[in-house]
Amino acid sequence: GELTSIQFPSETFETVAAFELKIRETLDYPDFGLTTRDLAAEASHAVANSYDFGGLFAGMSFFLIIAALILTALIFVFGIEQRRNQIGLMLAVGVKKAKARKLFLIEAIVLAGIGATIGLIFGAIYTQIALWGLGGAWADAATGVNFVYSAAPLSLGIAWFATVILALLVTFLATRSISKVQPSQLISGIDPV
C-alpha cells in the first residue's frame, strides 16, 4: 500500500498492553495473508497414505527375469540356426537325428550351466554393490532404510535350474524343427517354404 505506519491517538487506549490486546482480538493471521498449519498432522497423514513400492519392485523384477529368460532362449535358438550347415552335414554323413540332438543338448547343458553359475556370482556381487550404494552414497534417497543382502540358496537354485532347463527346452525344440528339414537344404542354406 501507500502507508508505512498507522497512528492512533494516545487517549484511545490506556496502556500499550491494552492496545496490543485489542489488536490481537481484532486482527487475525489471515488478515495479513498468513496461515497456520499443523505440520505434524500433515506429515502423519502423508505417511499413512504413502504408496508401497514393494509391488512395483516385484513387478519390475518379474519383468527383468522374464526378459532374461527370453534373451537366453533367443541366444540358444540363434546358435542352432547359425549351425544349420553343421547339422545338415552331420545328418548327411549318417549321424542319426537323435544323436545329433543329444550332442547339442549336452552342449546346451554345459554352456547354460557355466553361464548360469557366472550369472549367479556376478548377480550377487552386483546386488551387494547396489545395496551398498543405497546405504552409502544414496542414503538420503533411501530415507534411512537399512538394506540387508540376503540370498536364499533355494531361490538361487531355482534360478540356476530354470536357466538350464529353458536352454535345454529351447535347444530341443530348435534342433527338432531343424532336423525335419532335408540335410541338403541345411547344407546349402536354403530355407524351406
Sine and cosine of phi, psi and omega as CSV:
sin_phi,cos_phi,sin_psi,cos_psi,sin_omega,cos_omega
0.00,0.00,-0.22,-0.98,-0.04,-1.00
-0.99,-0.11,-0.19,0.98,-0.06,-1.00
-0.98,-0.21,0.59,-0.81,0.07,-1.00
-0.94,-0.34,-0.20,0.98,0.02,-1.00
-0.37,-0.93,0.31,-0.95,0.04,-1.00
-0.80,-0.60,0.70,-0.72,-0.04,-1.00
-0.93,-0.37,0.74,-0.67,0.04,-1.00
-0.91,-0.41,0.64,-0.77,0.05,-1.00
-0.90,0.44,0.64,-0.76,-0.09,-1.00
-0.91,0.41,-0.41,0.91,-0.02,-1.00
-0.98,0.21,-0.15,0.99,-0.01,-1.00
-0.93,0.36,-0.61,0.80,-0.04,-1.00
-0.81,-0.59,0.59,-0.81,-0.02,-1.00
-0.96,0.28,-0.67,0.74,-0.03,-1.00
-0.70,-0.71,0.23,-0.97,0.06,-1.00
-0.90,0.43,-0.59,0.81,0.00,-1.00
-0.90,0.43,-0.64,0.77,0.03,-1.00
-0.91,0.40,-0.61,0.79,0.05,-1.00
-0.89,0.45,-0.73,0.68,0.01,-1.00
-0.88,0.48,-0.65,0.76,0.00,-1.00
-0.90,0.43,-0.67,0.74,0.01,-1.00
-0.91,0.42,-0.64,0.77,0.03,-1.00
-0.90,0.44,-0.70,0.71,-0.02,-1.00
-0.90,0.43,-0.60,0.80,0.02,-1.00
-0.95,0.31,-0.52,0.85,-0.10,-1.00
-1.00,0.07,-0.71,0.71,-0.09,-1.00
-0.99,-0.16,0.47,-0.88,0.02,-1.00
-0.78,-0.63,0.32,-0.95,0.01,-1.00
-0.82,0.57,-0.68,0.73,0.01,-1.00
-0.87,0.49,-0.39,0.92,0.05,-1.00
-0.90,0.44,-0.42,0.91,0.02,-1.00
-0.98,-0.20,0.07,1.00,-0.02,-1.00
0.99,0.10,0.28,0.96,0.01,-1.00
-0.96,-0.28,0.54,-0.84,0.06,-1.00
-0.75,-0.67,0.45,-0.89,0.09,-1.00
-0.95,-0.30,0.61,-0.79,-0.02,-1.00
-0.75,-0.66,0.58,-0.81,0.07,-1.00
-1.00,0.01,1.00,0.01,-0.09,-1.00
-0.90,0.43,-0.59,0.81,0.00,-1.00
-0.89,0.45,-0.68,0.73,0.01,-1.00
-0.92,0.39,-0.64,0.77,0.03,-1.00
-0.91,0.42,-0.64,0.77,0.02,-1.00
-0.91,0.41,-0.67,0.74,0.05,-1.00
-0.88,0.47,-0.65,0.76,0.04,-1.00
-0.91,0.42,-0.65,0.76,0.00,-1.00
-0.91,0.41,-0.64,0.77,0.01,-1.00
-0.93,0.36,-0.64,0.77,-0.01,-1.00
-0.91,0.41,-0.51,0.86,-0.04,-1.00
-0.97,-0.26,0.40,0.92,-0.02,-1.00
-0.96,0.29,0.34,-0.94,-0.03,-1.00
-1.00,-0.05,0.76,-0.65,0.04,-1.00
-0.99,0.14,0.90,-0.43,-0.02,-1.00
-0.99,0.11,-0.02,1.00,-0.01,-1.00
-0.85,0.52,-0.70,0.71,0.03,-1.00
-0.90,0.43,-0.61,0.79,0.03,-1.00
-0.90,0.43,-0.71,0.71,0.02,-1.00
-0.92,0.39,-0.61,0.80,0.04,-1.00
-0.90,0.43,-0.67,0.74,0.03,-1.00
-0.90,0.43,-0.66,0.76,0.02,-1.00
-0.92,0.40,-0.64,0.77,0.03,-1.00
-0.90,0.43,-0.66,0.75,0.02,-1.00
-0.88,0.47,-0.67,0.74,0.03,-1.00
-0.88,0.47,-0.69,0.73,0.01,-1.00
-0.90,0.44,-0.63,0.78,0.02,-1.00
-0.91,0.41,-0.71,0.70,0.02,-1.00
-0.89,0.45,-0.67,0.74,0.02,-1.00
-0.89,0.46,-0.66,0.75,0.02,-1.00
-0.91,0.42,-0.65,0.76,0.03,-1.00
-0.91,0.41,-0.63,0.77,0.03,-1.00
-0.91,0.41,-0.68,0.73,0.04,-1.00
-0.89,0.46,-0.64,0.77,0.05,-1.00
-0.88,0.48,-0.71,0.71,0.02,-1.00
-0.88,0.47,-0.68,0.73,-0.01,-1.00
-0.90,0.43,-0.61,0.79,0.02,-1.00
-0.88,0.48,-0.69,0.72,-0.01,-1.00
-0.94,0.33,-0.61,0.79,0.04,-1.00
-0.90,0.44,-0.73,0.69,0.00,-1.00
-0.91,0.41,-0.55,0.83,0.06,-1.00
-0.89,0.46,-0.68,0.74,0.04,-1.00
-0.93,0.38,-0.68,0.73,-0.01,-1.00
-0.88,0.47,-0.62,0.78,0.01,-1.00
-0.94,0.34,-0.36,0.93,-0.03,-1.00
-0.97,-0.23,0.44,0.90,0.03,-1.00
-0.85,0.52,-0.67,0.75,0.00,-1.00
-0.86,0.50,-0.69,0.72,0.00,-1.00
-0.89,0.45,-0.70,0.72,0.02,-1.00
-0.89,0.46,-0.70,0.71,0.02,-1.00
-0.87,0.49,-0.67,0.75,0.01,-1.00
-0.91,0.40,-0.67,0.74,0.04,-1.00
-0.87,0.50,-0.70,0.72,0.00,-1.00
-0.93,0.36,-0.58,0.82,-0.02,-1.00
-0.93,0.37,-0.53,0.85,-0.01,-1.00
-1.00,0.03,0.07,1.00,0.14,-0.99
0.96,-0.28,0.07,1.00,0.07,-1.00
-0.94,0.33,0.77,-0.64,-0.03,-1.00
-0.92,0.38,0.47,-0.88,-0.02,-1.00
-0.85,0.52,-0.66,0.75,-0.01,-1.00
-0.90,0.45,-0.64,0.77,0.01,-1.00
-0.92,0.40,-0.70,0.72,0.03,-1.00
-0.89,0.46,-0.68,0.73,0.01,-1.00
-0.90,0.44,-0.65,0.76,0.00,-1.00
-0.88,0.47,-0.65,0.76,0.03,-1.00
-0.87,0.48,-0.69,0.73,0.00,-1.00
-0.94,0.34,-0.55,0.84,0.05,-1.00
-0.93,0.37,-0.63,0.77,0.05,-1.00
-0.89,0.45,-0.69,0.72,0.05,-1.00
-0.87,0.49,-0.66,0.75,0.01,-1.00
-0.90,0.43,-0.64,0.77,0.02,-1.00
-0.88,0.47,-0.72,0.69,-0.03,-1.00
-0.90,0.44,-0.77,0.64,-0.03,-1.00
-0.90,0.43,-0.70,0.72,-0.01,-1.00
-0.92,0.39,-0.61,0.80,0.03,-1.00
-0.90,0.43,-0.72,0.69,0.03,-1.00
-0.90,0.43,-0.71,0.70,0.00,-1.00
-0.89,0.45,-0.67,0.74,0.00,-1.00
-0.92,0.40,-0.62,0.78,0.02,-1.00
-0.91,0.42,-0.73,0.68,0.03,-1.00
-0.89,0.46,-0.65,0.76,0.02,-1.00
-0.89,0.46,-0.65,0.76,0.03,-1.00
-0.91,0.41,-0.66,0.75,-0.02,-1.00
-0.90,0.43,-0.78,0.62,-0.03,-1.00
-0.95,0.32,-0.49,0.87,0.08,-1.00
-0.90,0.43,-0.67,0.75,0.04,-1.00
-0.91,0.42,-0.67,0.75,0.02,-1.00
-0.90,0.44,-0.72,0.70,0.00,-1.00
-0.88,0.48,-0.68,0.73,-0.01,-1.00
-0.89,0.46,-0.68,0.73,0.02,-1.00
-0.90,0.43,-0.62,0.78,0.05,-1.00
-0.91,0.41,-0.68,0.74,0.01,-1.00
-0.90,0.45,-0.67,0.74,0.02,-1.00
-0.93,0.37,-0.59,0.80,0.08,-1.00
-0.88,0.47,-0.67,0.74,0.03,-1.00
-0.90,0.44,-0.66,0.75,0.02,-1.00
-0.91,0.41,-0.55,0.84,0.02,-1.00
-0.99,0.11,-0.28,0.96,-0.06,-1.00
-0.93,-0.37,-1.00,0.07,-0.11,-0.99
-0.90,0.44,-0.54,0.84,-0.05,-1.00
-0.95,-0.33,0.47,0.88,-0.05,-1.00
-0.86,0.51,-0.56,0.83,0.00,-1.00
-0.91,0.42,-0.58,0.81,0.02,-1.00
-0.95,0.32,-0.47,0.88,-0.03,-1.00
-1.00,0.09,-0.07,1.00,0.04,-1.00
0.74,0.68,0.75,0.66,0.12,-0.99
0.98,0.19,0.12,0.99,0.03,-1.00
-0.97,0.25,0.73,-0.68,0.01,-1.00
-1.00,-0.04,0.90,-0.43,-0.01,-1.00
-1.00,-0.04,0.75,-0.67,0.00,-1.00
-0.81,-0.59,0.77,-0.64,0.03,-1.00
-0.99,0.17,0.79,-0.61,0.04,-1.00
-0.57,-0.82,0.93,-0.37,0.01,-1.00
-0.93,-0.36,0.90,-0.43,0.03,-1.00
-0.98,0.18,0.76,-0.65,0.01,-1.00
-0.83,0.56,-0.56,0.83,0.01,-1.00
-0.90,0.45,-0.70,0.71,-0.01,-1.00
-0.93,0.37,-0.58,0.81,0.06,-1.00
-0.92,0.39,-0.65,0.76,0.04,-1.00
-0.90,0.43,-0.66,0.76,0.03,-1.00
-0.89,0.45,-0.68,0.73,0.02,-1.00
-0.89,0.46,-0.69,0.73,-0.01,-1.00
-0.90,0.45,-0.76,0.65,-0.03,-1.00
-0.92,0.40,-0.60,0.80,0.03,-1.00
-0.89,0.46,-0.64,0.77,0.02,-1.00
-0.91,0.42,-0.72,0.69,-0.03,-1.00
-0.92,0.39,-0.69,0.72,0.00,-1.00
-0.89,0.45,-0.67,0.74,0.03,-1.00
-0.88,0.48,-0.69,0.72,0.01,-1.00
-0.88,0.48,-0.66,0.75,0.02,-1.00
-0.91,0.42,-0.70,0.72,-0.01,-1.00
-0.88,0.47,-0.74,0.68,-0.02,-1.00
-0.90,0.43,-0.67,0.74,0.02,-1.00
-0.90,0.45,-0.67,0.75,0.02,-1.00
-0.88,0.48,-0.74,0.67,-0.02,-1.00
-0.91,0.41,-0.64,0.77,-0.01,-1.00
-0.92,0.38,-0.70,0.71,0.01,-1.00
-0.94,0.35,-0.52,0.85,0.03,-1.00
-0.91,0.41,-0.70,0.71,-0.02,-1.00
-0.94,0.34,-0.60,0.80,-0.01,-1.00
-0.95,0.30,-0.56,0.83,-0.05,-1.00
-0.95,0.31,-0.18,0.98,0.08,-1.00
-0.98,0.21,-0.27,0.96,-0.02,-1.00
-1.00,0.09,0.54,-0.84,0.02,-1.00
-0.89,0.46,0.64,-0.77,0.00,-1.00
-0.83,0.56,-0.59,0.81,-0.02,-1.00
-0.90,0.43,-0.60,0.80,0.05,-1.00
-0.94,0.35,-0.61,0.79,0.02,-1.00
-0.91,0.41,-0.67,0.74,-0.03,-1.00
-0.92,0.39,-0.65,0.76,-0.05,-1.00
-0.98,0.20,-0.29,0.96,-0.01,-1.00
1.00,0.09,0.20,0.98,0.01,-1.00
-0.98,0.20,0.78,-0.62,0.07,-1.00
-0.99,0.14,0.80,-0.60,0.04,-1.00
-0.95,0.31,0.59,-0.81,-0.02,-1.00
-0.99,0.14,0.00,0.00,0.00,0.00
